[in-house]
Structures are given as structure tokens and as C-alpha cells.
């Protein structure tokens, strides 16, 4: 019996010494010592982690909760990818990173857990090497009181950066890779309790986000995706009780070349925060802001060449303050001022050469005073009077030589009745008779309105959806399409945009799918297609492309 007791006493400490656990079974406490979660004791023994395929992930050793001796990490195929040695609870001495199959990737010296001096980097074949210099930088409250410390790699923030309270307690720790945040970012209260924990990947917030009260209780928990909250987020009171649950959804799409295509965020199924769309070349296409599903803040759209298309503020889902539009050459196309969705003040449009095209004043979205239009050479083209919010009364249209082309009356923004007509020399010719055409839906809302000269379209024609949203718009001069033509989807998103001169396509002709993905782009010259053309599928994949020479 005595011999049995002796054997038990001999082998019991060996069993305790030979146990091994993973980092997931340990908890790092405020004194930077690792404890077994199961027993609360400072851990002594081997620490081994494994991948889901059973391969070893890392291996090291702890003594009384402090890492000691060698530390090694492996990839999922079992190949070594890193090794270094712990001394005084930090990496000290040689550190080595490996490519798969054993080729050294990077090697140098650690001091107090930081890379210092010259590190050598090799290519995957071990032939080409580069020297990289590391230095540790500090900030101080006073001569002996450290405020912060960090590592610079060739002048860029790298690895761990720490900030401290004046009480010497660690305040903040973040990790960098060549000036970009990567890995875990942690902050602490001055009492040593953790305040928050975030995760970064290539300067983008991804993964868990946790905030705490200074008593150690959870305050907020959730997950980030591409800098946006995603999934269920919880808020807690200081006793750890859930007081609020919010459901976030983040949508991220990419083009086949890896460039980001769109990023949208939702809170409780309503758009929220900044939403983005990009062209395939990486240039921003749209940037919008929402608050609880309502458009708020600065909205901007761009051409593929980087020039802005439009910019202005939204308030309560309506345009507010100054709004500006530009041509693709950067020249201003229009400028307007809104007050909670209502046009107020001067509205001006311009030609692409910078000359003024139209000018009229608005009060609560109703035109007031005179409306004047010009040719692109600044010669006056049109002049009329606005009453009751629209062109009403006498109006005159001019030739470019200044001679009168037509004179007559406008009724509700449309030429109406008999108009006197003159040739370019000012000699009277046959008069024209105009009439307004209006069609309505069964509910009484307008479905179509336009001006007719005889049985032909002349002037502005507009088609509407039953919800009042514009469906299409075109302008006719001399019963031929002239100027800009557009069409929209029922949600207001643009479907088609093109320009016509004397009934013929001119310049850039574009169309879009309802998801804002471009559908086609063509170039026309005097009614003849020329140059590059492209068509896309709705998923942004190229459908057809080519180049047309001489029609």
C-alpha cells in the first residue's frame, strides 16, 4: 500500500506538467498573465492549437501564465510559417517567417516584442532579397513616463502600437501593416478593464466589435463587414441585460476583376449610412447617405473619368440647398437651389463650352418673371414671361442672327394657338398652329403631355408612370428630335440618356439596368454610329464590345 501511495505522489505532478491546452482555453487578464478558464489558475504547460483538418496551428510553452521558450506557427498543410523565442514574456532574439516548403521569407531580430534594426526579406525562390529597417519610436509624458510606443518599418507604422495612461496602465493597442491597420485593436479603462475590441483587415473594419462598461460588463456587441455593421447587434445595461437589439445588413458586390461594385447598408431593412457604387475601373459612380431609410446629407455622382455629374444635399428625403450638375469635361451644366424639395431662387443651365443656356427664377418650385434662353454662342434664342409658375403669355424665338423666328403665346409652358413665323431675313411666312395634348390614367393622373404641330410632336413631350414619376422625356424642334432625351425606371433611376440634333443621334448614347449597372454605351456622329461600343449583362459581365469605323 505504501508503494502505491509513493507512485501516485511521483506521477501526479508529471501528469499536471504534461497537459496541453489551446489559446482558446486561456484568458489573458489585466496583469498580462494567461489563466486557465476552467480553473482560474495561471497556466503552466504546452499550448497547442489546431486547424479544423487536425493539422497543428501553433505550439508554445507557458510557465505560471507567462509564455516562454520557442513559439512556432504552421499553415493548414502543416508547414512552418513562423518561429521565435519568448524571453521575459516577449519575443527576444531571432524571428523567422517562412514560405511553404521551408524557404525563409523574412528574418531579423526582436527586442521586447518589437522588430528592430535590419530585417531581410526574400522572394519565394530565395534569390532576391531586400533589407528593411525597423525602429521603435516613443512619446513621453515626462522623462521617465512613457505615453506611447510603436514600430516603424521604412518610416511606416508596422506591428503593435501602444498608448498608456499617465498611471502607466495600457490605454490602447492597435496593429499595423505598412501604415494600414490589421488585426485586433483593443482599448482599456484606466482601472485596467477592457473598454473595447475591434478587428481590422487592410485598414477596413471586419469581424467582431465589442464595447464594455468600466465594471467589465458588456455594453455593445456585434460584427463589422467592410466598415459597416452587419447582422444582429446588441446593447446592454451595466448589469449585462440586453436593452436593445438591432438587425444590420451589409451588401458588398465585386466586379469580375476584383474591383468593388457596390456597398449598401441596412438597419432593420432600411437603408442607413453611406451607400456606394463604383465603375469597373475603381472610380466612384454614386455616393448616397440615408438615415433610417430616408435620404439625408451629401449625394454625389461621377462620370467614369472621375469628373462629377451632380452633387447636392438631401434633407428628409428631399433636395435641399445648392445642387450642381456638370458635363463630363468638368464644365458646369446647371445650378439650382432647393428648400426642402422646392426650387427657390435662380436656376441656370449652361452649354458644355461654359456659355449660359437658360436662366429663370423660382419661388416654391414655380417659375416667376422672365425666362431667357441662348444659343451656345451667347446669342439670345428665346424670351418669355412666367405667370402662375409656368410660361404664360407672349414669347419670342430668335434666329442666331438676332432676327425673330416665331412669335406667339405660351399656355402652361407650351406653345398654344397661332404663332407668327418669319424666315431668317425677317420676312413673314406661313403661321403655325400649336395645340397641347394631354392623356390621363383612369385615376385622373397625367400619363402623357406634349405639344403638337398638326399631328406631329413639337416641343417638350413627357410620359409618366401612374405613381407620378417621369417615365420618359424628349424635345422636338421643327417636329424632329432635338436636344436631350431621357427615360427612367418607376423608382426614378435613369434607364436611358441620349442627345439628338435634327432627328439624328449625336454624341454619347447610354442605357442602364434598374440596379444602376450600365447596360450599353455607344457614340454617334450625325446619325452614324462610330467608335467604341459596349454592352453588359445585368451582373456587369461584358456581353459585346467592339469598335466601329466609318459607320
C-alpha positions in Angstrom: 0.0 0.0 0.0 2.9 2.4 0.9 4.5 1.7 -2.6 1.2 2.6 -4.3 1.0 5.9 -2.5 4.6 6.8 -3.4 3.8 6.1 -7.1 0.8 8.3 -7.0 2.8 11.2 -5.5 5.6 10.7 -8.1 3.4 10.6 -11.2 0.8 13.2 -10.2 3.0 16.3 -10.9 4.2 14.8 -14.1 0.6 14.5 -15.3 0.0 18.1 -14.4 3.2 19.2 -16.2 2.4 17.3 -19.4 -1.1 18.6 -20.0 -1.6 21.0 -23.0 -4.3 23.4 -24.0 -5.1 25.9 -26.8 -5.2 29.7 -26.5 -9.0 29.4 -26.7 -8.8 27.7 -23.3 -6.8 30.5 -21.8 -7.7 34.0 -20.7 -5.3 36.9 -20.7 -6.0 39.1 -17.7 -5.2 42.6 -16.8 -1.7 41.7 -15.5 -0.9 40.2 -18.9 -0.8 36.7 -17.4 -2.7 33.8 -19.0 -5.1 31.8 -16.8 -7.0 28.6 -17.4 -10.6 29.5 -18.0 -11.7 26.2 -16.4 -9.8 26.6 -13.1 -8.7 30.2 -12.9 -5.1 29.2 -12.3 -2.1 30.7 -14.1 -1.3 28.1 -16.7 1.9 26.1 -16.9 2.4 23.7 -19.8 2.3 23.2 -23.5 0.0 25.3 -25.6 -1.1 23.8 -28.9 -3.8 25.0 -31.4 -5.2 23.0 -34.4 -7.0 23.7 -37.6 -10.3 22.0 -38.4 -8.4 19.5 -40.5 -6.4 18.4 -37.5 -3.1 20.0 -38.5 -1.2 21.9 -35.9 -1.7 25.7 -36.0 0.7 26.8 -33.3 2.8 25.4 -30.4 4.4 27.1 -27.4 5.0 26.8 -23.7 3.7 28.8 -20.7 5.2 28.9 -17.2 2.9 30.4 -14.5 0.9 32.1 -17.1 3.8 33.6 -19.0 4.9 32.5 -22.5 8.5 31.1 -22.5 10.9 29.4 -24.9 10.1 28.8 -28.5 6.9 29.7 -30.3 6.0 28.2 -33.7 3.2 28.7 -36.1 2.1 26.5 -39.1 -0.2 26.7 -42.1 -3.1 24.3 -42.7 -0.9 21.9 -44.6 1.4 21.5 -41.6 4.3 23.7 -42.9 6.1 26.0 -40.5 5.4 29.7 -41.3 6.9 31.4 -38.2 9.2 30.8 -35.2 10.6 33.0 -32.5 11.6 32.8 -28.8 9.9 34.2 -25.8 12.1 35.8 -23.1 10.7 37.9 -20.3 7.2 37.3 -21.8 8.1 38.9 -25.1 9.8 37.9 -28.3 13.5 38.5 -28.0 16.2 37.3 -30.4 15.9 35.9 -33.9 12.5 35.8 -35.6 11.9 33.9 -38.8 8.9 33.8 -41.3 8.7 31.0 -43.9 7.2 30.4 -47.3 5.5 26.9 -47.6 8.1 24.1 -48.0 10.6 25.8 -45.8 12.1 28.7 -47.8 12.8 31.7 -45.5 10.6 34.7 -46.2 11.8 37.2 -43.7 14.3 37.2 -40.8 15.6 39.6 -38.3 15.8 40.4 -34.6 13.1 41.1 -31.9 13.7 43.2 -28.8 11.0 43.4 -26.2 8.4 42.1 -28.7 9.4 44.5 -31.5 11.3 44.1 -34.7 14.4 46.2 -34.6 17.2 47.0 -37.0 17.7 45.3 -40.3 15.4 42.6 -41.4 15.9 40.7 -44.7 13.1 39.7 -47.0 13.4 37.1 -49.7 11.3 36.2 -52.7 9.7 32.7 -52.9 12.8 31.3 -54.6 15.3 32.6 -52.1 17.2 34.5 -54.8 16.2 38.1 -54.4 16.5 39.8 -51.1 15.6 43.3 -49.7 16.7 44.9 -46.5 14.0 46.6 -44.4 14.8 48.8 -41.4 12.8 48.8 -38.3 12.9 51.2 -35.4 11.0 51.7 -32.2 9.6 55.2 -31.6 8.3 56.7 -28.3 6.3 59.6 -27.0 6.7 60.7 -23.4 4.6 62.5 -20.8 7.9 63.3 -19.0 11.5 62.0 -19.0 10.6 58.7 -17.3 6.9 58.4 -18.1 6.1 56.8 -21.5 3.0 58.0 -23.4 3.2 55.7 -26.5 5.5 53.3 -28.4 5.4 51.8 -31.8 7.4 50.3 -34.6 8.2 51.9 -37.9 9.1 49.9 -41.0 10.8 52.0 -43.5 9.0 55.0 -41.9 5.6 53.4 -41.9 3.6 52.2 -38.9 4.0 48.5 -38.5 3.2 45.8 -36.0 1.9 46.8 -32.5 1.4 50.4 -31.4 0.6 51.1 -27.7 -0.7 54.1 -25.8 -0.5 54.5 -22.0 -2.3 56.5 -19.3 -0.1 58.6 -17.1 -0.7 55.9 -14.4 1.4 53.6 -16.8 -1.7 51.5 -17.4 -2.1 50.4 -21.1 -4.7 52.6 -22.7 -4.8 51.5 -26.4 -3.2 48.9 -28.6 -3.5 48.6 -32.4 -1.7 46.6 -35.1 -0.5 47.9 -38.4 0.9 46.5 -41.7 2.8 49.3 -43.5 0.6 52.1 -42.3 -2.7 50.1 -42.6 -4.5 48.7 -39.6 -4.5 44.9 -39.5 -5.6 42.6 -36.7 -7.0 43.3 -33.3 -7.4 46.8 -31.9 -8.0 47.0 -28.1 -8.6 49.8 -25.6 -8.7 49.8 -21.8 -10.1 51.9 -19.0 -7.6 53.3 -16.5 -8.7 50.7 -14.0 -7.3 48.0 -16.3 -10.6 46.7 -17.5 -11.1 46.3 -21.3 -13.1 49.1 -22.9 -13.4 47.9 -26.5 -12.1 45.4 -29.0 -12.3 45.7 -32.8 -10.8 43.8 -35.8 -9.2 45.2 -38.9 -8.2 43.8 -42.3 -6.2 46.1 -44.6 -7.5 49.3 -42.9 -11.1 48.0 -43.0 -13.2 47.0 -40.0 -14.2 43.4 -40.4 -15.2 40.9 -37.7 -16.3 41.2 -34.1 -16.8 44.6 -32.4 -17.2 44.6 -28.6 -17.5 47.5 -26.1 -17.6 47.2 -22.3 -18.6 49.2 -19.3 -15.8 50.0 -16.8 -17.1 47.3 -14.5 -16.3 44.7 -17.1 -19.9 44.1 -18.3 -20.7 44.0 -22.0 -22.0 47.3 -23.4 -22.3 46.7 -27.2 -21.5 43.6 -29.3 -21.8 42.9 -33.0 -20.0 42.2 -36.2 -18.5 44.6 -38.9 -18.3 44.0 -42.6 -16.4 46.4 -44.8 -16.6 49.2 -42.2 -20.4 48.6 -41.8 -22.4 46.9 -39.0 -23.7 43.6 -40.1 -26.1 41.1 -38.6 -27.6 41.4 -35.1 -26.1 44.0 -32.7 -26.9 44.1 -29.0 -26.8 46.8 -26.5 -26.6 46.0 -22.7 -27.2 47.9 -19.5 -24.4 48.0 -16.9 -25.7 44.7 -15.4 -25.3 42.8 -18.6 -29.0 42.8 -19.6 -29.9 43.2 -23.3 -31.8 46.5 -23.7 -31.7 46.8 -27.5 -31.4 44.5 -30.5 -30.8 45.9 -34.0 -30.6 43.9 -37.2 -28.0 45.3 -39.7 -27.4 44.1 -43.2 -24.4 44.9 -45.4 -24.3 44.1 -49.1 -20.9 44.1 -50.9 -20.6 43.2 -54.6 -17.5 43.0 -56.8 -16.7 43.0 -60.5 -15.0 40.0 -62.0 -11.7 41.9 -62.0 -11.9 42.2 -58.2 -12.9 45.8 -58.0 -15.7 46.7 -55.7 -19.1 47.2 -57.5 -21.4 48.3 -54.7 -21.7 48.6 -50.9 -25.0 49.1 -49.2 -26.0 49.0 -45.6 -29.4 48.5 -44.0 -30.7 48.8 -40.4 -33.9 46.9 -39.7 -34.3 46.5 -43.5 -34.0 50.3 -44.2 -31.1 51.9 -45.9 -28.8 53.6 -43.5 -25.4 55.3 -43.6 -23.3 55.9 -46.7 -24.0 53.7 -49.8 -21.5 53.5 -52.6 -21.4 52.2 -56.3 -18.3 52.0 -58.4 -17.3 51.7 -62.1 -15.3 48.7 -63.1 -12.1 50.8 -63.2 -12.5 51.6 -59.5 -13.8 55.1 -59.9 -16.7 56.0 -57.7 -20.1 56.2 -59.5 -22.6 57.1 -56.8 -22.4 58.1 -53.1 -25.6 58.4 -51.1 -26.5 58.9 -47.5 -29.5 57.6 -45.6 -30.9 57.8 -42.1 -33.4 55.1 -41.2 -34.4 54.7 -44.9 -34.6 58.5 -45.6 -32.2 60.3 -47.9 -30.0 62.7 -45.8 -26.7 64.5 -46.3 -24.4 64.9 -49.3 -25.3 63.0 -52.5 -22.7 62.8 -55.3 -22.5 61.1 -58.7 -19.5 60.8 -61.1 -18.6 60.1 -64.7 -16.3 57.2 -65.3 -13.4 59.6 -66.0 -13.7 60.9 -62.4 -15.5 64.2 -63.2 -18.6 64.9 -61.1 -22.0 64.5 -62.6 -24.0 66.1 -59.8 -23.7 67.0 -56.1 -26.1 68.4 -53.5 -27.7 67.8 -50.1 -30.7 65.8 -49.2 -32.9 66.6 -46.2 -35.8 64.5 -45.1 -35.7 62.7 -48.4 -35.8 65.9 -50.5 -33.3 68.0 -52.2 -32.1 70.9 -50.0 -29.7 73.9 -50.5 -27.4 74.1 -53.6 -27.4 71.4 -56.3 -24.9 71.5 -59.2 -24.6 69.3 -62.3 -21.5 69.1 -64.6 -20.6 67.9 -68.1 -18.0 65.1 -68.4 -15.4 67.8 -69.3 -15.8 69.3 -65.9 -17.8 72.3 -67.1 -20.9 73.3 -65.1 -24.2 72.1 -66.6 -26.7 73.6 -64.2 -27.0 75.1 -60.8 -30.1 75.4 -58.6 -31.1 76.0 -55.0 -33.7 73.9 -53.1 -35.6 74.4 -49.9 -36.9 71.0 -48.6 -37.5 69.8 -52.2 -38.8 73.1 -53.6 -36.8 75.1 -56.2 -36.2 78.6 -54.9 -34.0 81.3 -56.5 -32.2 81.4 -59.7 -32.0 78.3 -61.9 -29.3 78.4 -64.6 -28.2 75.9 -67.2 -25.0 76.0 -69.3 -23.6 74.7 -72.6 -20.6 72.4 -72.4 -18.5 75.4 -73.6 -19.4 77.3 -70.4 -21.8 79.7 -72.0 -25.2 80.3 -70.4 -28.1 78.3 -71.9 -31.1 79.2 -69.7 -32.0 81.4 -66.8 -35.2 81.6 -64.8 -36.2 82.3 -61.2 -38.3 80.0 -59.0 -40.4 80.5 -55.9 -41.6 77.3 -54.2 -40.9 75.4 -57.4 -42.9 77.9 -59.5 -41.3 79.9 -62.2 -41.6 83.7 -61.8 -40.6 86.7 -64.0 -38.8 86.3 -67.4 -37.3 83.1 -68.8 -34.4 83.7 -71.2 -32.5 81.1 -73.3 -29.4 81.5 -75.5 -27.6 79.7 -78.4 -24.2 78.3 -77.5 -22.6 81.4 -79.0 -24.4 83.6 -76.3 -26.9 85.0 -78.9 -30.4 85.1 -77.5 -32.7 82.3 -78.6 -35.9 82.7 -76.5 -37.6 85.1 -74.2 -40.9 84.7 -72.4 -42.9 85.6 -69.3 -43.8 83.3 -66.4 -47.1 83.6 -64.5 -48.7 81.1 -62.2 -45.4 79.1 -62.1 -45.2 78.5 -65.8 -44.6 80.2 -69.1 -47.8 82.0 -69.8 -48.2 84.9 -72.2 -46.2 86.4 -75.1 -43.0 84.8 -76.1 -40.4 85.3 -78.9 -38.0 82.9 -80.5 -34.9 84.2 -82.4 -32.5 83.1 -85.1 -28.8 83.2 -84.4 -28.5 86.4 -86.4 -30.9 88.1 -84.0 -33.9 88.1 -86.3 -37.3 86.9 -85.0 -38.1 83.3 -85.9 -41.5 83.0 -84.2 -43.9 85.0 -82.0 -46.9 83.8 -80.1 -48.3 82.8 -76.7 -47.4 80.1 -74.2 -50.0 78.4 -72.0 -48.8 76.4 -69.1 -45.3 76.1 -70.5 -46.4 75.1 -74.0 -46.8 76.9 -77.3 -50.5 77.3 -77.9 -52.6 78.5 -80.8 -51.4 80.7 -83.7 -47.7 81.6 -83.9 -46.4 84.1 -86.4 -43.4 82.7 -88.3 -40.6 84.5 -90.2 -37.7 83.5 -92.3 -34.0 84.2 -91.5 -34.3 87.6 -93.1 -37.3 88.6 -91.1 -39.9 88.1 -93.8 -43.3 86.7 -92.6 -44.1 83.1 -93.7 -47.0 80.7 -93.0 -48.2 80.8 -89.4 -48.0 77.7 -87.3 -50.9 76.4 -85.1 -49.9 74.5 -81.9 -52.1 72.5 -79.5 -51.4 70.8 -76.2 -52.0 67.0 -76.0 -52.8 65.5 -72.6 -53.7 61.9 -71.7 -54.6 60.6 -68.3 -54.7 57.4 -66.3 -58.1 56.1 -65.1 -57.3 57.7 -61.7 -57.0 61.1 -63.2 -53.3 61.4 -63.1 -51.5 62.6 -66.3 -49.9 59.8 -68.3 -48.7 62.0 -71.2 -48.4 65.6 -72.1 -46.9 67.3 -75.1 -47.2 69.9 -77.8 -48.3 69.0 -81.3 -48.0 70.9 -84.6 -50.7 69.4 -86.6 -50.3 65.7 -85.9 -46.6 65.8 -85.2 -44.7 66.1 -82.0 -43.1 69.5 -81.4 -41.6 71.0 -78.3 -41.4 69.1 -75.0 -43.1 65.7 -74.5 -43.3 63.9 -71.2 -44.6 60.4 -70.3 -45.4 59.5 -66.7 -45.8 56.3 -64.5 -49.1 56.1 -62.6 -47.2 57.0 -59.4 -46.4 60.4 -60.9 -42.7 59.5 -61.6 -41.4 60.6 -65.1 -41.1 57.7 -67.5 -39.6 59.4 -70.5 -38.9 62.9 -71.8 -37.9 64.3 -75.2 -37.7 67.6 -77.0 -38.7 68.3 -80.6 -37.7 71.3 -82.8 -39.4 71.5 -86.2 -41.1 68.2 -85.4 -37.7 66.5 -85.1 -36.0 65.2 -82.0 -33.5 67.8 -80.8 -31.6 68.0 -77.5 -31.5 65.6 -74.6 -33.8 62.6 -74.4 -34.2 60.6 -71.2 -36.1 57.7 -69.7 -36.4 56.4 -66.1 -37.5 53.3 -64.2 -40.5 53.6 -62.0 -38.3 54.1 -58.9 -36.7 57.1 -60.5 -33.4 55.5 -61.6 -32.1 56.5 -65.0 -32.7 54.0 -67.8 -31.6 55.9 -70.9 -29.8 59.1 -71.9 -29.0 60.4 -75.3 -28.8 63.5 -77.4 -30.3 64.3 -80.8 -29.7 67.0 -83.4 -32.3 67.4 -86.2 -33.7 64.0 -85.5 -30.3 62.2 -85.5 -28.4 60.7 -82.7 -25.4 62.7 -81.6 -22.7 62.1 -79.1 -22.9 59.6 -76.2 -25.9 57.3 -76.0 -26.2 55.3 -72.8 -28.6 52.9 -71.0 -28.7 51.3 -67.6 -30.3 48.4 -65.8 -32.5 49.1 -62.8 -29.7 48.1 -60.4 -27.7 51.0 -61.9 -25.3 48.7 -63.7 -24.6 50.1 -67.2 -26.4 48.3 -70.0 -24.9 49.8 -73.1 -22.8 52.8 -74.4 -22.5 54.0 -77.9 -21.1 57.0 -79.8 -22.8 58.7 -82.7 -21.9 61.4 -85.2 -24.7 63.0 -87.3 -26.8 59.9 -87.1 -24.0 57.4 -87.8 -22.6 55.1 -85.1 -18.8 55.3 -84.7 -16.0 54.4 -82.3 -16.2 52.1 -79.3 -19.4 50.4 -78.2 -20.1 48.1 -75.3 -23.0 46.0 -73.9 -23.1 44.4 -70.4 -25.2 41.8 -68.7 -27.1 42.8 -65.6 -24.3 41.1 -63.5 -21.8 43.6 -65.0 -20.2 40.9 -67.3 -19.3 42.1 -70.8 -21.9 41.0 -73.4 -20.5 42.5 -76.6 -17.8 45.1 -77.4 -16.2 46.5 -80.5 -15.1 49.5 -82.5 -17.0 50.9 -85.5 -15.0 52.8 -88.2 -16.8 54.8 -90.9 -20.3 53.6 -89.8 
